[in-house]
């Protein structure tokens, strides 16, 4: 549950980067779950980030999320060599954890 909440928060923050500032904050406050490792401390800082670099800096202490964000391109940019989306990486991470559970 905690992982899903954090993934949802990261997706909402990431996908709202290109929205106007007022809309971005409203969307984040409305849609982000109020649970997980990111809530409340990290979320309070994340909801106000304006750039992808700021987002990565806010979660750099959480290694699993920092690594995940380092593997994807900036929102709205197509970068050669990046073929996976944030959702793809999150899905892979979730599958790894589920496999570990069964082992």
Secondary structure as the mmCIF struct_conf table of DSSP 4:
data_model
#
loop_
_struct_conf.conf_type_id
_struct_conf.id
_struct_conf.beg_label_comp_id
_struct_conf.beg_label_asym_id
_struct_conf.beg_label_seq_id
_struct_conf.end_label_comp_id
_struct_conf.end_label_asym_id
_struct_conf.end_label_seq_id
HELX_RH_AL_P HELX_RH_AL_P1 UNK A 2 UNK A 15
TURN_TY1_P TURN_TY1_P1 UNK A 16 UNK A 18
BEND BEND1 UNK A 19 UNK A 19
HELX_RH_AL_P HELX_RH_AL_P2 UNK A 21 UNK A 31
BEND BEND2 UNK A 32 UNK A 32
BEND BEND3 UNK A 34 UNK A 34
BEND BEND4 UNK A 36 UNK A 36
TURN_TY1_P TURN_TY1_P2 UNK A 37 UNK A 40
HELX_RH_AL_P HELX_RH_AL_P3 UNK A 41 UNK A 46
TURN_TY1_P TURN_TY1_P3 UNK A 47 UNK A 48
BEND BEND5 UNK A 51 UNK A 51
HELX_RH_AL_P HELX_RH_AL_P4 UNK A 52 UNK A 58
TURN_TY1_P TURN_TY1_P4 UNK A 59 UNK A 61
BEND BEND6 UNK A 62 UNK A 62
HELX_RH_AL_P HELX_RH_AL_P5 UNK A 63 UNK A 70
TURN_TY1_P TURN_TY1_P5 UNK A 71 UNK A 71
BEND BEND7 UNK A 72 UNK A 72
HELX_LH_PP_P HELX_LH_PP_P1 UNK A 73 UNK A 74
TURN_TY1_P TURN_TY1_P6 UNK A 75 UNK A 76
TURN_TY1_P TURN_TY1_P7 UNK A 80 UNK A 81
HELX_RH_AL_P HELX_RH_AL_P6 UNK A 86 UNK A 102
#
